[in-house]
Amino acid sequence: MGRSAWGWDGASGLAWAGQDGGCGGVEGSGVPKRFELVTPYRLAGDQPRATEALAQGVLRGDRVQTLLGVTGSGKTVAMARVVELVQKPTLVLCHNKTLAAQLCAEFRDFFPNNAVEYFVSYFDYYQPEAYIAHTDTYIEKDSSINDEIERLRHSATQSLLTRPDTLIVASVSCIYGLGSPSDYMDMSATVHVGEESNRDRFLRKLVDMQYRRNDLNLVRGTFRVRGDTLEFVAVDEELVHRIEFFGDTVESINVVNLMTGEYVESKDELTIFPAKHFITPDEKLRRAINSIEAELDERLKYFKDNGKLLEAQRIEMRTRYDLDMLREVGYCSGIENYSRHLTGREAGSTPWCLLDFFPKDWLLFVDESHVTLPQVRGMYAGDRSRKLSLVEHGFRLPSALDNRPLKYEEFEGHVERAIYVSATPANYEVGRSAQVVEMIIRPTGLTDPAVEVRPTRNQVDDLMEEIRLRSARKERVLVTTLTKKMAEDLTDFLLEMGFRVRYLHSEIDTLERVAILRDLRLGVFDVLVGINLLREGLDLPEVSLVGILDADKEGYLRSETALVQTIGRAARHVEGKVIMYADTITESMARALGETKRRRERQLAYNAEHGIEPKSVRNEIRNILAAIGSSEETQGRLPQEKIPRELGIKLARELERKMRECAANLEFEKAAALRDELLELRKRVAGGDSLLFPGKAPKIFERALEDPAAYSGDSATTSAMRSSGGAAAWKNDQ
């Protein structure tokens, strides 16, 4: 295996063979572990051919490849097989943390004996620092850090530094500043049983690594000393490491359970990594303080020379306070804004990020690349526009601009081998790829749905006839419109005509979305009307018909990519069909129809040749609402009328506890749903009058208020409607 990008070796504690049982290292004899795929299913359909072709491309040095995999073709297991074949440290980049959590769980099932890590933004809630000049409004940074995700981030970087069989599933957070990997390694400490080590000097080393002494409550990132025994909990573990000294000699290193104190194992060697990624040795810190002071003096002169005395006062007060904190405790709030000085980088140079922790020879998968790559491309400009305002008005030094995500060109410069994964790769991905490998044949034998184009005249009447046919067979229907108003009006009309129907768009809160999609699968209603949410990621095997209204209105919602993704929603049902209502065939429609026809013909030919009979997918309908307590039981706890303050406070504490527990377990949809429920409870305690979708589709919900059972039955949707609240900014983007 290759060394890291910085060429460190055993002397610095970095060895691919790992330390024997070291913290975050590879246990065992020191022989590097290999990726080993564990799955009860054999590869089928196009999977064997596609994985072999991609692996050969990686091994022969192709820089970029594209995996074009249709919905339901098994792209995740194909990625896992490629990783097993090429045996390289791997990063799987996703466009949001919920999808990343789902993929991470799947990869951990595929690689139970390897290091599969999760790296996303550790903020559950994040309001960035900003200044709005035209209203003279300063918005202070506000955030809620998820301790569990912070632990996983440390676990990810430590796995990269100590073992080659590491696969990290990450969001776009991986291109944001993380601190210098060289400083992170230099500040680490290795302890061996039997070695001479001054205990007091070792304790000072722990403090320098940002560990906190706490003799009463031992939690992650803390240590305590009792006589000749030192106990500490690393930031990436839930276990206590107990180091026993005899004088200045390390006598033993034991691992015990944090809660029970039960003995787990003994170690001969232990590597301790810093408690924070932004960590700086004393010598560098002193140089950084001098550099910050020099920049401050230069900035003060600029403001005063230009008559900006208020800005000068702002920057001096803030920076002087931060400098005092750095001198006294080696850390300050917002220390990342001084990262250029702390790491000794030049102005405008590329910041350190997770990609710098990878060795030279690594592999990148970009999942849903048609969405993820534009997101990566847009991060830099958005971050810079916000910080420019802060710098110009004296809230930050100009060096804060160097605490930034990577530019897209810098991101590409880090990547040696990449595989773009998408059902609808854009021209950019295809144009850069040495080869485009297709996975068109599904292991289940299912084909892409038949697509029919019908005129827009009387399109709603025609659609209603098709809905009646599906409803009689207990199948489900998706309908896509162009605007929210159209979705709501169509839902009203279909309700008046006696259909069981709901709508779904961006104004629907998290809890309501979960309830609506689950009730669709359960058959509480038959038709779901939406706009752009009925695309990537929806797994609805019961849907046999997708109706696309006004398909000839060229634009983002009717582009080739949008149409192909929407058509794919009917691909999990053996009787799947798509009807496009259009008077003309646009270029996007023609390309989408041609691509779907090509895939379908190939799939039918394969099934005929191999005697395969397609079977509809039947996935478990998970009762997410019951899992978070949002059902009839929740409704009993949250009456519609104003509740007593004492009872409200008690219920709010319980809901907040469950919310934080779900967030710690990486169950973000459940956590967001509980957040909405908590907000609604607080409004009821305060006498709020919003009970049921305020301001949305009045016709439906006026009747629903009169007779909720007629429209929601005993389903979870009723609970979802009544427990929905306002939406705080719950950061799932990174």
Buried (B, 14 or more C-beta within 10 A) or exposed (E): BEBBBBEBEEEBBBBBBBBBBBBBBBBEEEEBBEBEBEEEEEBBBBBEBBBBBBBBBBEEEBBBBBBBBBBBBBBBBBBBBBBBBBBBBBBBBBBBBBBBBBBBEBBBBBBEEBBBBBBBBBBBBBBBBBBEEEEEEBEEEEEBEBBBBBBBBBBBBBBBBBBBBBBBBBBBBBBBBBBBBBBBBBBBBBBBBEEEBEBEEBBEBBBBBBBEEEEEEBEBBBBBBEEEBBBBBBBBBEBBBBBBBEEEBBEBBBBBEBEEEEEEEEBBBBBBBBBBBBBBBEEBBEBBBEBBBEBBEEBBEBBEEEEBEEBBEBBBEBBEEBBEBBEEEBBBEBBBBBBBBBBBBEEEEBBBBBBBBBBEBBBBBBBBBBBBBEBBBEBBEEBBEBBBBBBBBBBBBBBBBBBBBBBBEBBBEBBBBBBBBBBBBBEBBBEBBEEBBBBBBBBBBBBBBBBEBBEBEEBBEBBBEBBBEBBEEEBBBBBBBBEBEBBBBBBBBBBEEEBBBBBBBEEBBBBBBBBBBBBBBBBBBBBBBBBBBBBBBBEBBBBBBBBBBBBBEEEEBBBBBBBBBBBBBBBBBBBBBBBBBBEEEBEBBEBBBEBBEEBBEBBBEBBEEEEBEBEBBEEEBEEBBBEBBBBEEBBEBBEEEBBEEEEBEEBBEBBBEBBBBBBBEBBBBBBBBBBBBBBBBBBBBEEBEEBBBEEBBEBBBEBBBEEBEEBBBEBBBBBBBBBBBBBBEBBBBB
